[in-house]
Amino acid sequence: MTARILITGAAGIVGSLMRPRLAAPGRVLRLLDVAEQRPAEDGEEVELVTASVTDLEAVERACEGVDAVIHLGGHSLERPWAEILEVNINGTHAVLEAARRAGVKRVVLASSNHAVGFYERASGEAGDALFPQPDSYYGVSKAALEALGSMYSARYGLDVIAIRIGSCFEKPRDVRMLSTWLSPDDGARLFEACLSAPSPGFRVVWGVSDNTRRWFSLEAARELGYVSEDDSEVFAAEVIAQHGEPDPESLALKYLGGVWVGPDFDTAVQEAGR
């Protein structure tokens, strides 16, 4: 078992969901975020760190004595280029460089389906090795995250696994998420597999549950030891009753990135005032 884990972005949605689920006897979670975090509960083995992932020296200090890093920090939605560059891309570089300097040998990176968002959904499962085709500045940052992880693995010998997370929430929020959902419990199972797999080198895997409507292959994740126990189909009737029957030709269901491929997410045009 990995004894001490640094989790960046620990106050975010995925970080908050993983905090109780990655807790284990004899394990300490070092939780880093710029945002305020709730204090440790009685018996909870956590260390709270207030810092930005862009602060290399602070992240290097946070990496001291840890066995692995789970990097969840960064903007989780589309933002102007300067913000994406500074926090998501420079922040990922800082985390990987800090891990290298501190001698941490394993880093798990939170990538996203938006790194390949402009691929049209095929009739079968999207493979793990899809070449990046991002749908947004955010998607570009996740493609850069994967590229940085690959370089740090090849050049410095770190074990780096990038998880292209679909939609990690307590339950699916719309019809598209019936295909992309990663249950919080399955998310913890996948992170545990990434932490414990022997000598993975560099990998890119999909982070989804074994949903009946799943678009993405689980082959690479299963090679690491991941076993999904959840299926979004238990929420299907509720979701469809709320949102209606899905239109397979809608942006939400036609592209891997969903509506992010549409004009509402054209941040470059918005920045230019056009």
C-alpha positions in Angstrom: 0.0 0.0 0.0 1.2 3.5 -0.8 1.8 5.0 2.6 1.9 8.8 2.0 0.2 10.4 -1.0 0.3 14.1 -2.1 -3.0 15.1 -3.7 -3.1 18.4 -5.5 -6.4 20.2 -6.1 -7.6 18.4 -3.0 -10.5 20.8 -2.4 -12.0 20.4 -5.9 -14.8 18.0 -6.9 -12.7 15.0 -7.6 -10.3 15.7 -4.7 -13.1 16.0 -2.3 -14.7 12.7 -3.5 -11.3 10.9 -3.2 -10.3 12.2 0.2 -12.5 9.7 2.2 -12.2 7.0 -0.4 -8.4 6.9 -0.5 -8.1 6.9 3.2 -6.7 3.7 4.6 -5.1 2.4 7.9 -1.4 3.4 7.9 -1.8 5.9 5.1 -1.4 9.6 5.2 -3.0 11.9 2.6 -1.1 15.2 2.2 -3.8 17.5 0.7 -2.7 20.6 -1.3 -4.9 23.4 -2.6 -5.1 27.2 -2.8 -8.7 27.0 -1.5 -9.6 26.4 2.1 -10.0 22.8 3.1 -12.1 21.3 5.9 -10.1 20.4 9.0 -9.2 16.9 9.7 -11.8 14.8 11.4 -11.0 12.7 14.5 -8.8 9.9 13.4 -8.4 11.2 9.8 -4.8 10.9 8.8 -4.4 14.0 6.6 -1.9 16.9 6.3 -3.3 20.1 4.9 -1.1 22.3 2.7 -2.2 25.7 1.4 -0.2 26.4 -1.8 -0.6 26.8 -5.6 0.5 24.1 -8.0 2.3 26.9 -9.8 4.6 27.5 -6.9 7.5 25.1 -7.6 9.3 25.5 -4.3 6.1 25.0 -2.3 5.1 21.9 -4.3 8.7 20.5 -3.9 8.3 20.9 -0.1 5.0 19.2 -0.3 6.6 16.3 -2.2 9.1 15.6 0.5 8.6 12.2 2.1 5.7 11.2 -0.1 5.5 7.9 -2.1 3.3 9.1 -4.9 1.5 12.2 -6.2 -2.0 12.4 -7.6 -2.2 15.6 -9.5 -5.8 16.9 -9.7 -5.0 20.6 -9.4 -5.9 23.2 -12.1 -8.9 24.8 -13.7 -11.6 22.3 -14.5 -13.5 24.4 -17.0 -12.6 26.5 -20.0 -10.8 29.7 -19.2 -8.8 32.4 -21.0 -5.5 31.2 -22.5 -3.3 33.0 -19.9 -5.0 31.3 -17.0 -4.9 27.9 -18.6 -1.3 28.3 -19.5 -0.3 29.4 -16.0 -2.3 27.0 -13.8 -2.9 23.9 -15.9 0.2 23.7 -18.0 2.9 25.5 -15.9 1.3 23.9 -12.8 1.6 20.4 -14.2 5.2 21.1 -15.1 5.8 22.3 -11.6 4.3 19.2 -10.1 6.3 16.8 -12.2 9.5 18.8 -11.7 8.9 18.9 -7.9 8.3 15.2 -7.9 11.5 14.6 -9.8 13.5 16.8 -7.5 12.1 15.2 -4.4 12.7 11.6 -5.6 9.0 10.7 -6.0 8.8 7.9 -8.5 5.1 7.7 -9.2 2.7 10.5 -10.4 -0.9 10.0 -11.5 -2.2 12.8 -13.6 -5.8 13.8 -14.1 -6.3 14.2 -17.9 -9.7 14.5 -19.6 -11.8 13.4 -22.5 -11.5 16.9 -23.7 -7.9 16.1 -24.7 -9.5 14.2 -27.6 -12.8 16.0 -27.7 -13.0 16.6 -31.4 -13.1 12.9 -32.3 -16.5 11.8 -33.4 -18.0 9.1 -31.3 -17.6 5.8 -33.1 -19.9 2.8 -32.9 -17.4 0.9 -30.8 -15.3 1.9 -27.9 -12.7 4.8 -28.2 -9.3 3.4 -27.6 -6.8 4.6 -24.9 -4.1 5.6 -27.4 -6.1 8.2 -29.3 -3.8 11.0 -30.5 -4.8 14.3 -28.9 -7.4 16.3 -30.7 -8.5 18.8 -28.0 -11.7 20.7 -28.1 -10.7 23.8 -26.1 -7.8 25.5 -24.3 -8.7 23.3 -21.4 -8.3 20.3 -23.7 -5.0 21.6 -24.9 -3.8 21.8 -21.3 -4.7 18.1 -20.8 -2.8 17.1 -24.0 0.2 19.1 -22.7 -0.2 17.3 -19.3 0.0 14.0 -21.1 3.0 15.1 -23.1 4.8 16.4 -20.0 4.1 13.1 -18.3 5.5 11.1 -21.2 8.7 13.2 -21.2 9.3 13.0 -17.5 8.8 9.2 -17.7 11.1 8.7 -20.6 13.8 11.1 -19.5 13.8 10.7 -15.8 12.3 7.3 -15.2 9.2 8.3 -13.4 6.1 6.1 -13.5 3.4 8.4 -14.8 -0.2 7.4 -15.6 -2.5 9.9 -17.2 -6.2 9.2 -16.6 -8.6 10.6 -19.2 -11.4 11.2 -16.8 -14.9 11.2 -18.2 -17.3 12.7 -15.7 -16.7 12.0 -12.0 -19.7 13.0 -9.9 -21.8 11.2 -7.3 -24.2 10.4 -10.1 -24.6 11.3 -13.8 -25.9 14.8 -14.4 -27.2 14.5 -18.0 -27.7 11.9 -20.7 -24.1 12.2 -22.0 -22.8 11.2 -18.6 -24.6 7.9 -18.8 -21.7 7.1 -21.2 -18.8 9.0 -19.6 -19.5 8.6 -15.9 -16.8 7.5 -13.4 -18.4 6.7 -10.1 -16.5 8.0 -7.1 -16.0 4.5 -5.8 -14.7 3.3 -9.2 -12.5 6.5 -9.2 -10.9 5.4 -6.0 -10.4 1.8 -7.4 -8.8 3.2 -10.5 -6.4 5.5 -8.5 -5.5 2.6 -6.2 -4.7 0.5 -9.3 -2.5 3.3 -10.7 -0.7 3.6 -7.4 0.0 -0.1 -7.0 0.6 -1.4 -10.6 4.3 -2.6 -10.8 6.5 -0.6 -13.1 3.9 0.9 -15.5 6.2 3.4 -17.1 4.0 5.9 -19.0 0.4 5.1 -19.6 -2.8 6.8 -20.8 -6.0 5.2 -19.6 -9.6 6.0 -19.7 -11.3 6.9 -16.4 -14.8 5.7 -16.6 -17.0 3.1 -15.0 -18.1 -0.1 -16.8 -21.3 1.6 -18.0 -23.8 -0.1 -20.3 -23.6 2.9 -22.6 -19.8 3.3 -22.2 -18.0 4.9 -25.2 -14.4 4.3 -24.0 -12.2 1.2 -23.7 -11.2 0.0 -20.3 -8.5 -2.4 -21.6 -5.5 -0.3 -20.5 -7.0 0.5 -17.1 -7.8 -3.2 -16.6 -4.1 -4.0 -17.4 -3.2 -2.0 -14.4 -5.6 -4.0 -12.2 -8.7 -1.7 -12.3 -12.0 -3.5 -11.8 -15.1 -1.3 -12.2 -18.0 -2.3 -10.0 -20.5 0.4 -11.0 -22.7 1.1 -14.0 -24.6 4.4 -14.8 -27.5 2.5 -16.1 -29.0 2.4 -12.6 -29.6 6.2 -13.1 -30.8 6.0 -16.7 -34.5 6.2 -16.2 -34.1 9.1 -13.8 -31.8 11.1 -16.1 -33.8 10.5 -19.3 -37.0 11.5 -17.5 -35.4 14.8 -16.5 -33.6 15.6 -19.7 -35.5 13.7 -22.4 -34.5 11.0 -24.9 -31.0 11.5 -26.3 -30.5 12.8 -29.8 -27.5 10.9 -31.2 -26.8 13.7 -33.7 -26.6 16.4 -31.0 -23.1 17.8 -30.2 -23.5 16.3 -26.7 -23.6 12.7 -28.1 -21.8 13.1 -31.5 -18.4 14.1 -30.2 -16.3 12.8 -27.4 -16.0 16.3 -26.0 -19.8 16.9 -26.2 -20.9 20.5 -26.4 -17.4 21.7 -25.8 -16.8 21.4 -29.5 -19.5 24.0 -30.1 -19.3 27.9 -30.4 -20.1 28.5 -26.8 -16.7 27.2 -25.8 -14.7 29.2 -28.4 -12.7 31.1 -25.9 -10.3 32.6 -28.5 -13.2 34.4 -30.2 -14.6 35.6 -26.9 -11.3 37.0 -25.9 -11.0 38.9 -29.2 -14.5 40.3 -28.7 -15.9 38.8 -31.9 
